[in-house]
Amino acid sequence: MARELGLNPRKFGSLANTKQEPWKLPLPDFIEELYFKHFKKNQPDNVQSIEQMVSEYNKKKKSAETGD
């Protein structure tokens, strides 16, 4: 979900600061809330890991190169 929202994983440290700032939501809840506000649904239709996305991309790239 964070990937679809365009969140940078390097910046999660500033978002996941609930110990010093207890008024903040925990990071998973915060991401879920942002996702619902943006897309008006609770979870993505197609959930894939990064590895799955890379393998699909490589398959498409290979088939485009061979002309299939």
PyMOL Python script that loads the backbone (N, CA, C, O; Angstrom):
from pymol import cmd

cmd.read_pdbstr("""\
ATOM      1  N   MET A   1       0.819  -1.190   0.000  1.00  0.00           N
ATOM      2  CA  MET A   1       0.000   0.000   0.000  1.00  0.00           C
ATOM      3  C   MET A   1       0.861   1.251   0.000  1.00  0.00           C
ATOM      4  O   MET A   1       0.549   2.224  -0.688  1.00  0.00           O
ATOM      5  N   ALA A   2       1.929   1.232   0.758  1.00  0.00           N
ATOM      6  CA  ALA A   2       2.794   2.409   0.828  1.00  0.00           C
ATOM      7  C   ALA A   2       3.422   2.688  -0.532  1.00  0.00           C
ATOM      8  O   ALA A   2       3.619   3.844  -0.907  1.00  0.00           O
ATOM      9  N   ARG A   3       3.735   1.618  -1.272  1.00  0.00           N
ATOM     10  CA  ARG A   3       4.316   1.788  -2.599  1.00  0.00           C
ATOM     11  C   ARG A   3       3.350   2.512  -3.527  1.00  0.00           C
ATOM     12  O   ARG A   3       3.756   3.401  -4.275  1.00  0.00           O
ATOM     13  N   GLU A   4       2.059   2.133  -3.485  1.00  0.00           N
ATOM     14  CA  GLU A   4       1.062   2.767  -4.337  1.00  0.00           C
ATOM     15  C   GLU A   4       0.836   4.223  -3.959  1.00  0.00           C
ATOM     16  O   GLU A   4       0.477   5.041  -4.806  1.00  0.00           O
ATOM     17  N   LEU A   5       1.045   4.540  -2.699  1.00  0.00           N
ATOM     18  CA  LEU A   5       0.892   5.923  -2.253  1.00  0.00           C
ATOM     19  C   LEU A   5       2.121   6.764  -2.569  1.00  0.00           C
ATOM     20  O   LEU A   5       2.089   7.988  -2.448  1.00  0.00           O
ATOM     21  N   GLY A   6       3.198   6.109  -2.973  1.00  0.00           N
ATOM     22  CA  GLY A   6       4.418   6.825  -3.308  1.00  0.00           C
ATOM     23  C   GLY A   6       5.247   7.209  -2.097  1.00  0.00           C
ATOM     24  O   GLY A   6       6.051   8.139  -2.159  1.00  0.00           O
ATOM     25  N   LEU A   7       5.052   6.489  -0.984  1.00  0.00           N
ATOM     26  CA  LEU A   7       5.821   6.786   0.220  1.00  0.00           C
ATOM     27  C   LEU A   7       7.237   6.235   0.098  1.00  0.00           C
ATOM     28  O   LEU A   7       7.447   5.151  -0.446  1.00  0.00           O
ATOM     29  N   ASN A   8       8.181   6.972   0.597  1.00  0.00           N
ATOM     30  CA  ASN A   8       9.585   6.592   0.550  1.00  0.00           C
ATOM     31  C   ASN A   8       9.934   5.823   1.821  1.00  0.00           C
ATOM     32  O   ASN A   8       9.781   6.360   2.918  1.00  0.00           O
ATOM     33  N   PRO A   9      10.404   4.568   1.702  1.00  0.00           N
ATOM     34  CA  PRO A   9      10.723   3.783   2.899  1.00  0.00           C
ATOM     35  C   PRO A   9      11.823   4.407   3.751  1.00  0.00           C
ATOM     36  O   PRO A   9      11.899   4.138   4.949  1.00  0.00           O
ATOM     37  N   ARG A  10      12.668   5.230   3.156  1.00  0.00           N
ATOM     38  CA  ARG A  10      13.724   5.884   3.930  1.00  0.00           C
ATOM     39  C   ARG A  10      13.159   6.939   4.870  1.00  0.00           C
ATOM     40  O   ARG A  10      13.816   7.316   5.840  1.00  0.00           O
ATOM     41  N   LYS A  11      11.958   7.418   4.599  1.00  0.00           N
ATOM     42  CA  LYS A  11      11.342   8.454   5.425  1.00  0.00           C
ATOM     43  C   LYS A  11      10.418   7.877   6.503  1.00  0.00           C
ATOM     44  O   LYS A  11       9.832   8.633   7.278  1.00  0.00           O
ATOM     45  N   PHE A  12      10.282   6.549   6.561  1.00  0.00           N
ATOM     46  CA  PHE A  12       9.385   5.935   7.535  1.00  0.00           C
ATOM     47  C   PHE A  12       9.801   6.217   8.969  1.00  0.00           C
ATOM     48  O   PHE A  12       8.952   6.223   9.862  1.00  0.00           O
ATOM     49  N   GLY A  13      11.069   6.448   9.210  1.00  0.00           N
ATOM     50  CA  GLY A  13      11.536   6.730  10.563  1.00  0.00           C
ATOM     51  C   GLY A  13      10.864   7.950  11.148  1.00  0.00           C
ATOM     52  O   GLY A  13      10.552   7.968  12.339  1.00  0.00           O
ATOM     53  N   SER A  14      10.635   8.966  10.345  1.00  0.00           N
ATOM     54  CA  SER A  14       9.970  10.168  10.849  1.00  0.00           C
ATOM     55  C   SER A  14       8.476   9.940  11.034  1.00  0.00           C
ATOM     56  O   SER A  14       7.844  10.600  11.860  1.00  0.00           O
ATOM     57  N   LEU A  15       7.907   9.009  10.271  1.00  0.00           N
ATOM     58  CA  LEU A  15       6.481   8.723  10.402  1.00  0.00           C
ATOM     59  C   LEU A  15       6.201   7.760  11.554  1.00  0.00           C
ATOM     60  O   LEU A  15       5.123   7.804  12.148  1.00  0.00           O
ATOM     61  N   ALA A  16       7.155   6.898  11.874  1.00  0.00           N
ATOM     62  CA  ALA A  16       6.973   5.870  12.896  1.00  0.00           C
ATOM     63  C   ALA A  16       7.581   6.309  14.220  1.00  0.00           C
ATOM     64  O   ALA A  16       8.335   5.557  14.838  1.00  0.00           O
ATOM     65  N   ASN A  17       7.270   7.486  14.645  1.00  0.00           N
ATOM     66  CA  ASN A  17       7.861   8.044  15.858  1.00  0.00           C
ATOM     67  C   ASN A  17       6.822   8.085  16.978  1.00  0.00           C
ATOM     68  O   ASN A  17       6.637   9.125  17.611  1.00  0.00           O
ATOM     69  N   THR A  18       6.142   6.965  17.227  1.00  0.00           N
ATOM     70  CA  THR A  18       5.044   6.959  18.191  1.00  0.00           C
ATOM     71  C   THR A  18       5.512   6.955  19.636  1.00  0.00           C
ATOM     72  O   THR A  18       4.729   7.284  20.528  1.00  0.00           O
ATOM     73  N   LYS A  19       6.766   6.594  19.897  1.00  0.00           N
ATOM     74  CA  LYS A  19       7.243   6.594  21.285  1.00  0.00           C
ATOM     75  C   LYS A  19       7.458   8.013  21.785  1.00  0.00           C
ATOM     76  O   LYS A  19       7.121   8.330  22.926  1.00  0.00           O
ATOM     77  N   GLN A  20       8.019   8.870  20.932  1.00  0.00           N
ATOM     78  CA  GLN A  20       8.243  10.248  21.343  1.00  0.00           C
ATOM     79  C   GLN A  20       7.005  11.107  21.148  1.00  0.00           C
ATOM     80  O   GLN A  20       6.798  12.085  21.867  1.00  0.00           O
ATOM     81  N   GLU A  21       6.186  10.740  20.177  1.00  0.00           N
ATOM     82  CA  GLU A  21       4.971  11.491  19.884  1.00  0.00           C
ATOM     83  C   GLU A  21       3.784  10.532  19.954  1.00  0.00           C
ATOM     84  O   GLU A  21       3.347  10.029  18.918  1.00  0.00           O
ATOM     85  N   PRO A  22       3.255  10.268  21.138  1.00  0.00           N
ATOM     86  CA  PRO A  22       2.214   9.249  21.290  1.00  0.00           C
ATOM     87  C   PRO A  22       0.894   9.593  20.602  1.00  0.00           C
ATOM     88  O   PRO A  22       0.045   8.718  20.429  1.00  0.00           O
ATOM     89  N   TRP A  23       0.712  10.837  20.212  1.00  0.00           N
ATOM     90  CA  TRP A  23      -0.514  11.208  19.528  1.00  0.00           C
ATOM     91  C   TRP A  23      -0.534  10.706  18.089  1.00  0.00           C
ATOM     92  O   TRP A  23      -1.594  10.689  17.462  1.00  0.00           O
ATOM     93  N   LYS A  24       0.622  10.294  17.549  1.00  0.00           N
ATOM     94  CA  LYS A  24       0.673   9.777  16.184  1.00  0.00           C
ATOM     95  C   LYS A  24       0.142   8.349  16.142  1.00  0.00           C
ATOM     96  O   LYS A  24       0.278   7.588  17.100  1.00  0.00           O
ATOM     97  N   LEU A  25      -0.469   8.003  15.009  1.00  0.00           N
ATOM     98  CA  LEU A  25      -0.901   6.623  14.791  1.00  0.00           C
ATOM     99  C   LEU A  25       0.317   5.739  14.544  1.00  0.00           C
ATOM    100  O   LEU A  25       1.324   6.211  14.017  1.00  0.00           O
ATOM    101  N   PRO A  26       0.237   4.465  14.917  1.00  0.00           N
ATOM    102  CA  PRO A  26       1.305   3.539  14.524  1.00  0.00           C
ATOM    103  C   PRO A  26       1.400   3.496  12.994  1.00  0.00           C
ATOM    104  O   PRO A  26       0.398   3.690  12.305  1.00  0.00           O
ATOM    105  N   LEU A  27       2.576   3.247  12.472  1.00  0.00           N
ATOM    106  CA  LEU A  27       2.831   3.342  11.036  1.00  0.00           C
ATOM    107  C   LEU A  27       1.884   2.492  10.174  1.00  0.00           C
ATOM    108  O   LEU A  27       1.369   3.008   9.183  1.00  0.00           O
ATOM    109  N   PRO A  28       1.628   1.216  10.502  1.00  0.00           N
ATOM    110  CA  PRO A  28       0.703   0.445   9.660  1.00  0.00           C
ATOM    111  C   PRO A  28      -0.698   1.055   9.615  1.00  0.00           C
ATOM    112  O   PRO A  28      -1.331   1.076   8.560  1.00  0.00           O
ATOM    113  N   ASP A  29      -1.182   1.547  10.746  1.00  0.00           N
ATOM    114  CA  ASP A  29      -2.500   2.179  10.783  1.00  0.00           C
ATOM    115  C   ASP A  29      -2.505   3.476   9.980  1.00  0.00           C
ATOM    116  O   ASP A  29      -3.478   3.785   9.291  1.00  0.00           O
ATOM    117  N   PHE A  30      -1.421   4.225  10.073  1.00  0.00           N
ATOM    118  CA  PHE A  30      -1.302   5.477   9.332  1.00  0.00           C
ATOM    119  C   PHE A  30      -1.344   5.224   7.824  1.00  0.00           C
ATOM    120  O   PHE A  30      -2.013   5.950   7.088  1.00  0.00           O
ATOM    121  N   ILE A  31      -0.629   4.194   7.368  1.00  0.00           N
ATOM    122  CA  ILE A  31      -0.613   3.869   5.939  1.00  0.00           C
ATOM    123  C   ILE A  31      -1.993   3.414   5.485  1.00  0.00           C
ATOM    124  O   ILE A  31      -2.445   3.799   4.406  1.00  0.00           O
ATOM    125  N   GLU A  32      -2.671   2.600   6.293  1.00  0.00           N
ATOM    126  CA  GLU A  32      -4.021   2.156   5.950  1.00  0.00           C
ATOM    127  C   GLU A  32      -4.971   3.337   5.840  1.00  0.00           C
ATOM    128  O   GLU A  32      -5.791   3.393   4.923  1.00  0.00           O
ATOM    129  N   GLU A  33      -4.867   4.277   6.762  1.00  0.00           N
ATOM    130  CA  GLU A  33      -5.736   5.456   6.743  1.00  0.00           C
ATOM    131  C   GLU A  33      -5.479   6.309   5.495  1.00  0.00           C
ATOM    132  O   GLU A  33      -6.421   6.760   4.845  1.00  0.00           O
ATOM    133  N   LEU A  34      -4.210   6.526   5.167  1.00  0.00           N
ATOM    134  CA  LEU A  34      -3.868   7.285   3.964  1.00  0.00           C
ATOM    135  C   LEU A  34      -4.392   6.590   2.709  1.00  0.00           C
ATOM    136  O   LEU A  34      -4.924   7.239   1.808  1.00  0.00           O
ATOM    137  N   TYR A  35      -4.238   5.265   2.657  1.00  0.00           N
ATOM    138  CA  TYR A  35      -4.684   4.508   1.490  1.00  0.00           C
ATOM    139  C   TYR A  35      -6.189   4.643   1.317  1.00  0.00           C
ATOM    140  O   TYR A  35      -6.670   4.843   0.202  1.00  0.00           O
ATOM    141  N   PHE A  36      -6.938   4.536   2.416  1.00  0.00           N
ATOM    142  CA  PHE A  36      -8.388   4.647   2.326  1.00  0.00           C
ATOM    143  C   PHE A  36      -8.802   6.048   1.893  1.00  0.00           C
ATOM    144  O   PHE A  36      -9.720   6.199   1.087  1.00  0.00           O
ATOM    145  N   LYS A  37      -8.137   7.070   2.416  1.00  0.00           N
ATOM    146  CA  LYS A  37      -8.465   8.445   2.034  1.00  0.00           C
ATOM    147  C   LYS A  37      -8.207   8.684   0.551  1.00  0.00           C
ATOM    148  O   LYS A  37      -8.967   9.392  -0.110  1.00  0.00           O
ATOM    149  N   HIS A  38      -7.148   8.100   0.037  1.00  0.00           N
ATOM    150  CA  HIS A  38      -6.760   8.356  -1.347  1.00  0.00           C
ATOM    151  C   HIS A  38      -7.552   7.518  -2.344  1.00  0.00           C
ATOM    152  O   HIS A  38      -8.009   8.044  -3.359  1.00  0.00           O
ATOM    153  N   PHE A  39      -7.726   6.211  -2.073  1.00  0.00           N
ATOM    154  CA  PHE A  39      -8.332   5.300  -3.036  1.00  0.00           C
ATOM    155  C   PHE A  39      -9.754   4.875  -2.681  1.00  0.00           C
ATOM    156  O   PHE A  39     -10.412   4.215  -3.486  1.00  0.00           O
ATOM    157  N   LYS A  40     -10.237   5.234  -1.505  1.00  0.00           N
ATOM    158  CA  LYS A  40     -11.592   4.882  -1.045  1.00  0.00           C
ATOM    159  C   LYS A  40     -11.829   3.375  -0.999  1.00  0.00           C
ATOM    160  O   LYS A  40     -12.940   2.908  -1.247  1.00  0.00           O
ATOM    161  N   LYS A  41     -10.774   2.613  -0.680  1.00  0.00           N
ATOM    162  CA  LYS A  41     -10.908   1.176  -0.454  1.00  0.00           C
ATOM    163  C   LYS A  41      -9.881   0.757   0.579  1.00  0.00           C
ATOM    164  O   LYS A  41      -8.892   1.453   0.806  1.00  0.00           O
ATOM    165  N   ASN A  42     -10.125  -0.395   1.209  1.00  0.00           N
ATOM    166  CA  ASN A  42      -9.304  -0.818   2.340  1.00  0.00           C
ATOM    167  C   ASN A  42      -7.968  -1.428   1.954  1.00  0.00           C
ATOM    168  O   ASN A  42      -6.999  -1.310   2.704  1.00  0.00           O
ATOM    169  N   GLN A  43      -7.897  -2.074   0.804  1.00  0.00           N
ATOM    170  CA  GLN A  43      -6.650  -2.703   0.395  1.00  0.00           C
ATOM    171  C   GLN A  43      -6.579  -2.734  -1.126  1.00  0.00           C
ATOM    172  O   GLN A  43      -7.606  -2.610  -1.794  1.00  0.00           O
ATOM    173  N   PRO A  44      -5.391  -2.897  -1.676  1.00  0.00           N
ATOM    174  CA  PRO A  44      -5.240  -2.942  -3.136  1.00  0.00           C
ATOM    175  C   PRO A  44      -5.928  -4.166  -3.731  1.00  0.00           C
ATOM    176  O   PRO A  44      -6.092  -5.187  -3.064  1.00  0.00           O
ATOM    177  N   ASP A  45      -6.327  -4.049  -4.994  1.00  0.00           N
ATOM    178  CA  ASP A  45      -6.947  -5.179  -5.679  1.00  0.00           C
ATOM    179  C   ASP A  45      -5.934  -6.287  -5.941  1.00  0.00           C
ATOM    180  O   ASP A  45      -6.242  -7.469  -5.788  1.00  0.00           O
ATOM    181  N   ASN A  46      -4.740  -5.903  -6.330  1.00  0.00           N
ATOM    182  CA  ASN A  46      -3.705  -6.870  -6.683  1.00  0.00           C
ATOM    183  C   ASN A  46      -2.500  -6.630  -5.778  1.00  0.00           C
ATOM    184  O   ASN A  46      -1.762  -5.663  -5.961  1.00  0.00           O
ATOM    185  N   VAL A  47      -2.305  -7.514  -4.803  1.00  0.00           N
ATOM    186  CA  VAL A  47      -1.191  -7.376  -3.866  1.00  0.00           C
ATOM    187  C   VAL A  47      -0.039  -8.240  -4.357  1.00  0.00           C
ATOM    188  O   VAL A  47      -0.178  -9.454  -4.502  1.00  0.00           O
ATOM    189  N   GLN A  48       1.121  -7.591  -4.616  1.00  0.00           N
ATOM    190  CA  GLN A  48       2.287  -8.310  -5.110  1.00  0.00           C
ATOM    191  C   GLN A  48       3.517  -7.885  -4.328  1.00  0.00           C
ATOM    192  O   GLN A  48       3.632  -6.745  -3.879  1.00  0.00           O
ATOM    193  N   SER A  49       4.424  -8.825  -4.180  1.00  0.00           N
ATOM    194  CA  SER A  49       5.711  -8.484  -3.572  1.00  0.00           C
ATOM    195  C   SER A  49       6.583  -7.821  -4.633  1.00  0.00           C
ATOM    196  O   SER A  49       6.270  -7.865  -5.823  1.00  0.00           O
ATOM    197  N   ILE A  50       7.657  -7.219  -4.199  1.00  0.00           N
ATOM    198  CA  ILE A  50       8.569  -6.576  -5.139  1.00  0.00           C
ATOM    199  C   ILE A  50       9.171  -7.617  -6.083  1.00  0.00           C
ATOM    200  O   ILE A  50       9.363  -7.346  -7.268  1.00  0.00           O
ATOM    201  N   GLU A  51       9.466  -8.804  -5.559  1.00  0.00           N
ATOM    202  CA  GLU A  51      10.035  -9.865  -6.382  1.00  0.00           C
ATOM    203  C   GLU A  51       9.074 -10.260  -7.503  1.00  0.00           C
ATOM    204  O   GLU A  51       9.498 -10.472  -8.639  1.00  0.00           O
ATOM    205  N   GLN A  52       7.785 -10.358  -7.187  1.00  0.00           N
ATOM    206  CA  GLN A  52       6.795 -10.701  -8.202  1.00  0.00           C
ATOM    207  C   GLN A  52       6.701  -9.606  -9.260  1.00  0.00           C
ATOM    208  O   GLN A  52       6.588  -9.895 -10.451  1.00  0.00           O
ATOM    209  N   MET A  53       6.748  -8.357  -8.827  1.00  0.00           N
ATOM    210  CA  MET A  53       6.679  -7.248  -9.771  1.00  0.00           C
ATOM    211  C   MET A  53       7.884  -7.251 -10.709  1.00  0.00           C
ATOM    212  O   MET A  53       7.740  -7.009 -11.907  1.00  0.00           O
ATOM    213  N   VAL A  54       9.068  -7.525 -10.168  1.00  0.00           N
ATOM    214  CA  VAL A  54      10.285  -7.552 -10.983  1.00  0.00           C
ATOM    215  C   VAL A  54      10.233  -8.704 -11.980  1.00  0.00           C
ATOM    216  O   VAL A  54      10.612  -8.531 -13.138  1.00  0.00           O
ATOM    217  N   SER A  55       9.772  -9.872 -11.551  1.00  0.00           N
ATOM    218  CA  SER A  55       9.716 -11.013 -12.469  1.00  0.00           C
ATOM    219  C   SER A  55       8.716 -10.753 -13.599  1.00  0.00           C
ATOM    220  O   SER A  55       8.985 -11.114 -14.745  1.00  0.00           O
ATOM    221  N   GLU A  56       7.573 -10.137 -13.301  1.00  0.00           N
ATOM    222  CA  GLU A  56       6.612  -9.788 -14.348  1.00  0.00           C
ATOM    223  C   GLU A  56       7.200  -8.773 -15.317  1.00  0.00           C
ATOM    224  O   GLU A  56       7.025  -8.884 -16.530  1.00  0.00           O
ATOM    225  N   TYR A  57       7.892  -7.792 -14.777  1.00  0.00           N
ATOM    226  CA  TYR A  57       8.524  -6.774 -15.615  1.00  0.00           C
ATOM    227  C   TYR A  57       9.550  -7.407 -16.545  1.00  0.00           C
ATOM    228  O   TYR A  57       9.609  -7.078 -17.730  1.00  0.00           O
ATOM    229  N   ASN A  58      10.358  -8.316 -16.006  1.00  0.00           N
ATOM    230  CA  ASN A  58      11.376  -8.982 -16.823  1.00  0.00           C
ATOM    231  C   ASN A  58      10.749  -9.849 -17.909  1.00  0.00           C
ATOM    232  O   ASN A  58      11.257  -9.899 -19.029  1.00  0.00           O
ATOM    233  N   LYS A  59       9.644 -10.536 -17.589  1.00  0.00           N
ATOM    234  CA  LYS A  59       8.949 -11.346 -18.594  1.00  0.00           C
ATOM    235  C   LYS A  59       8.414 -10.470 -19.717  1.00  0.00           C
ATOM    236  O   LYS A  59       8.554 -10.811 -20.892  1.00  0.00           O
ATOM    237  N   LYS A  60       7.800  -9.337 -19.363  1.00  0.00           N
ATOM    238  CA  LYS A  60       7.268  -8.429 -20.380  1.00  0.00           C
ATOM    239  C   LYS A  60       8.390  -7.859 -21.233  1.00  0.00           C
ATOM    240  O   LYS A  60       8.253  -7.737 -22.451  1.00  0.00           O
ATOM    241  N   LYS A  61       9.485  -7.514 -20.599  1.00  0.00           N
ATOM    242  CA  LYS A  61      10.627  -6.950 -21.314  1.00  0.00           C
ATOM    243  C   LYS A  61      11.215  -7.976 -22.282  1.00  0.00           C
ATOM    244  O   LYS A  61      11.553  -7.651 -23.420  1.00  0.00           O
ATOM    245  N   LYS A  62      11.330  -9.216 -21.813  1.00  0.00           N
ATOM    246  CA  LYS A  62      11.892 -10.272 -22.653  1.00  0.00           C
ATOM    247  C   LYS A  62      10.974 -10.565 -23.839  1.00  0.00           C
ATOM    248  O   LYS A  62      11.454 -10.741 -24.959  1.00  0.00           O
ATOM    249  N   SER A  63       9.672 -10.619 -23.609  1.00  0.00           N
ATOM    250  CA  SER A  63       8.744 -10.891 -24.707  1.00  0.00           C
ATOM    251  C   SER A  63       8.701  -9.727 -25.696  1.00  0.00           C
ATOM    252  O   SER A  63       8.491  -9.948 -26.888  1.00  0.00           O
ATOM    253  N   ALA A  64       8.893  -8.504 -25.232  1.00  0.00           N
ATOM    254  CA  ALA A  64       8.932  -7.353 -26.134  1.00  0.00           C
ATOM    255  C   ALA A  64      10.194  -7.372 -26.988  1.00  0.00           C
ATOM    256  O   ALA A  64      10.165  -6.972 -28.152  1.00  0.00           O
ATOM    257  N   GLU A  65      11.298  -7.836 -26.415  1.00  0.00           N
ATOM    258  CA  GLU A  65      12.557  -7.906 -27.159  1.00  0.00           C
ATOM    259  C   GLU A  65      12.511  -8.983 -28.236  1.00  0.00           C
ATOM    260  O   GLU A  65      13.063  -8.805 -29.322  1.00  0.00           O
ATOM    261  N   THR A  66      11.854 -10.098 -27.937  1.00  0.00           N
ATOM    262  CA  THR A  66      11.789 -11.196 -28.899  1.00  0.00           C
ATOM    263  C   THR A  66      10.664 -10.991 -29.906  1.00  0.00           C
ATOM    264  O   THR A  66      10.640 -11.646 -30.948  1.00  0.00           O
ATOM    265  N   GLY A  67       9.738 -10.094 -29.607  1.00  0.00           N
ATOM    266  CA  GLY A  67       8.649  -9.808 -30.531  1.00  0.00           C
ATOM    267  C   GLY A  67       7.472 -10.749 -30.402  1.00  0.00           C
ATOM    268  O   GLY A  67       6.707 -10.905 -31.354  1.00  0.00           O
ATOM    269  N   ASP A  68       7.307 -11.374 -29.269  1.00  0.00           N
ATOM    270  CA  ASP A  68       6.193 -12.313 -29.060  1.00  0.00           C
ATOM    271  C   ASP A  68       4.897 -11.606 -28.834  1.00  0.00           C
ATOM    272  O   ASP A  68       3.867 -12.251 -28.642  1.00  0.00           O
TER     273      ASP A  68
END
""", "prot")
cmd.dss("prot")
cmd.show_as("cartoon", "prot")
cmd.util.cbc("prot")
cmd.orient("prot")
